Amino acid sequence: MSRECRRCGECCRRGGPVLHSEDRGLFAAKVISITDVVRVRKDEPAFDPVRGRGVRAAAEMLKIGGRGRSWSCRLFSPDPPACTVHADRPLECRLLFCRVPGDLAAVAGRDLLALSAVPDLDSALLRLAGEFDRAFPFSAFNLLLEKAARDRRALAELSSMVNRELRFRMKTCAAHSLSPSLETAILGRPFFMSAAASGFEVQEREGELALRPPV
C-alpha cells in the first residue's frame, strides 16, 4: 500500500494539529503565529482523534485553530484543497497518514509545546495565562459540571463560575487589547463553550449566561 498522501484535505477538515516541541521553530520562522493557535488547558474536556472519544487534557496543549466556525484547520485552503504551509507543516501533519495512523499515535500527548516555550511571546501574556489558570482551573469546573446535571446548587455554582470567568475575559481583553484570536491563544476557550459541548443549554438573560442541564 502506497503511503503517498493524496492531499485530499479530509484530515485537515477534521481539525488542526496539536503542536510539539519540534514545532517551536515554526514560530521563529514566521510560518505560524501565536494567533493561529488555540490553547487547550490542563483538564479541559477535548476530543482525542486517536482514541476517537472525548478525554480530559492531561497537560496544556497548543492546537492550530479552526477556520471561521468550522473545525477545518485554519492553515488549510479549501478551494482548491491545499495546505498553505505544506513544505513546513507541523510534526503531526508530517507523520499523519490516514490509512495507517500508528506513527501519529506514537507521538500523541508526548513532548507537547507549552505556551511558555513559544518564542518571543510577551512575558505579560504569560503572566496573564498563569493568573487565569489559578483563578479558573478546569479541575474545579469539571467537578461542578459532573454534579450540575442532577444538583440545583451545583448548577447555580457552575453558572456563577461561567459568568465570573466570562467577565474576567471581557475585562482582560479590554485592558490588554486582546483580539479574539489572541484571547483563545492565551486564555483558551471559555467555560460556557465546554458546558455547551457537554450538552448544557446556554442562554443569555439580562446580560448573564444561564445554564440548563442536558435533558
Secondary structure, DSSP 8 states (H G I E B T S, - for coil): --------SHHHHT---B-BGGGHHHHHTTSS-GGGEEEE-TT-EEEETTTTEEEE-SS-EEEE-BSTTSSSBTTEEETTEEETTGGG--HHHHH--TT-THHHHHHTTSSB--GGGSTT--HHHHHHHHHHHHHS-HHHHHHHHHHHTT-HHHHHHHHHHHHHHHHHHHHHHHHHT--HHHHHHHT-S-HHHHHHHTT-EEEEETTEEEEE---
